Amino acid sequence: MDTTIQTAEPVIITGLDTGQQDFDYSMVELAELAQANHMEVITRIDQVIDRPNPATYFGKGKVEEIRDVADANHVPTIITNDELSPSQLRNLEEGTGCRILDRTALILEIFANRAQTKEAKLQVQIAELQYRLPRLQTSASERLDQQTGGGSGFTNRGAGETKLEMDRRTIQHHIAHLRQELASIDKSEQTKRKLRAKSAIPTAALVGYTNSGKSTIMNGLVRKYGAAEEKTVFEKNMLFATLDTSVRQLTLPDQKRFLLSDTVGFVSKLPTHLVESFKSTLAEAANADLLIQVIDYSDPHYKQMMATTAKTLKQIGIEDIPMINVFNKADKTEIEFPILEGDDQVVISAKQDASLDLLVDVIKKHLFKDYVTATLLIPFTDGHVVSYLNEHTNILDTEYKSNGTLLTVEMSTQDYQRYNKYEQA
């Protein structure tokens, strides 16, 4: 029996405090990102400074301090809170004798390790290559796949191949090839989205900060309202537990149906290359009838998280779509729940049935606000219409007359247009 326990890689997280309002928050988040990447944060080193040193990011004395702390604690990797220029990366490696991982590279590494579908893997590979492109000369002895983890797309280029041997032209050609592959997958996904649009089933998309509870909400609703064959999605208490968009159809007790998608979570300073690469994945949100922003209400920085979500949605062109705010994890606070605040804010715990019921009520008010209530007299000869209405609409009342079945029905405008010939004055 193998009892070997894999130990987390020890790291030091570092950052520059240039007076930015959210510095402490971003450093706490950096530590969480490191932990999500199976790293152990040994200590944190900050420097208060007006602006980054263009050559080494930190001042000379701080570089020496970082080197000494790393040596004393046998730490091989330093993580910086900002993306470094190629020269800063190279000079900081030489000055500390450690592997330097900036925030962008750390997030890329997490994404590379978490990507499951072919689409997500291609998206991450493209973002990685775009990040590496200006850094080819940064570290001649380092293998190109060293920081990206196995299976992220580089290992098939030869075990001994280094950054210098893989020149700019080769990388650009590789990016072009990967984009072609991604385009073919995206074309297939576009076809699926068009078919869903034709079905006239309204759509809602869960968006928000990573680890806010989107997947927990998705799973709770799928268990209550999903078909037997609908699968739940992966959920775990860590940043970026899921990268792939999942779409599930939910059927409520009153026969109202809608599609719910669970999209990749956001984080502050999300690398531009990743945002661009994941635009196709986030198309489910871009085409949704309703956005459901999930917020970790128990986190003291939830307002900054909401601001990051708004900024990222705007960055990828998702605007002017109705949104409800779901303040989740209220069970970890002293705040009463579940409660509705206005028409578009709800305070819940995704682990509580009553909270999910309240959330569904709010979703229904937005997605089905155009539903029509009508009284229809269906002749006995049109029994198939009664069967359809019983299966796909909300029957409020049924009465059997001598000349047919009298139904009071709540239905979509599309169904009303199909069957309004049966309407009674």
PyMOL commands that set and color helices and strands:
alter all, ss='L'
color gray80, all
select helices_A, chain A and resi 23-36+60-73+86-96+103-114+118-135+155-157+168-198+214-225+272-277+283-286+302-315+330-332+353-367+380-392+413-422
alter helices_A, ss='H'
color red, helices_A
select strands_A, chain A and resi 9-17+39-48+77-80+99-102+203-208+246-251+257-262+290-296+323-328+339-341+345-347+372-378+394-401+404-411
alter strands_A, ss='S'
color yellow, strands_A
deselect
rebuild
show_as cartoon
